[in-house]
């Protein structure tokens, strides 16, 4: 995995300061996003909450993943009014998310994708080694 850039480290620090580094249960995530628990479960199963983890019998969801998935806007404390593709608030509109928030979301999404690529690279290396070992056993 690559080392985080300075900008990425800063966005992670800002997220931590804003409380987005905390984990919540699926029910709490649904309450934050003002949706059903089933929506959170489907979103997690679809891979849109990549840093969710199983703690005993309870799924814990990072608040930052909710923001990146577009389910929660910490500036307003609510779910975005429109889908991510349709969202492009004018800077002069009241309640518009600051550009730094959008940048933090994008950087968090990039970090999640880099993490996914690193995991896939590790799996690919394992599979290559497994294939090499299998062929070596067949030859000998």
C-alpha positions, -999 to 999 in steps of 0.1 A, spaced: 0 0 0 13 35 -8 20 60 19 -7 86 24 1 120 9 3 151 30 -31 163 18 -46 129 26 -31 129 61 -45 164 67 -80 153 55 -78 123 78 -68 146 107 -97 169 99 -121 140 98 -108 128 132 -112 163 146 -148 164 133 -155 131 150 -157 112 117 -132 86 129 -156 71 153 -175 39 147 -213 34 151 -236 4 150 -257 -2 119 -288 11 138 -269 43 148 -257 47 113 -293 44 100 -304 70 125 -275 94 114 -284 88 77 -321 90 84 -327 58 66 -336 22 75 -311 -3 90 -318 -24 59 -304 4 37 -272 4 58 -269 -34 56 -274 -33 18 -249 -5 14 -223 -24 35 -229 -56 16 -225 -37 -17 -190 -27 -5 -198 10 -2 -187 10 35 -153 -6 30 -140 0 66 -170 -15 84 -159 -43 107 -175 -70 127 -171 -66 164 -184 -98 180 -219 -101 165 -223 -63 158 -212 -45 126 -195 -13 134 -196 14 107 -171 43 105 -189 77 102 -164 87 75 -176 58 54 -212 71 57 -199 105 45 -180 90 16 -210 69 6 -231 100 5 -254 88 33 -245 114 59 -236 151 58 -219 161 90 -223 198 82 -261 196 83 -264 164 103 -286 148 77 -288 128 45 -280 147 13 -311 159 -5 -300 147 -39 -279 118 -52 -241 124 -54 -242 128 -91 -268 156 -90 -251 174 -61 -232 205 -71 -243 233 -47 -235 268 -57 -209 284 -33 -233 313 -25 -262 290 -15 -268 288 23 -260 254 37 -237 245 8 -209 222 19 -175 240 18 -151 229 -9 -128 215 18 -156 191 29 -160 179 -7 -122 176 -10 -121 156 23 -148 133 10 -129 127 -23 -97 121 -5 -114 96 19 -129 78 -11 -94 77 -28 -79 63 4 -107 36 5 -100 27 -31 -62 25 -25 -69 2 4 -91 -20 -18 -64 -21 -45 -37 -30 -20 -59 -59 -7 -65 -71 -42 -28 -69 -50 -20 -90 -20 -46 -116 -30 -33 -117 -65 3 -122 -52 -10 -151 -31 -28 -167 -60 3 -164 -83 24 -180 -56 -2 -208 -52 -2 -214 -90 36 -215 -91 37 -240 -62 11 -261 -78 30 -262 -111 62 -270 -94 46 -300 -76 32 -313 -108 66 -311 -126 84 -329 -98 
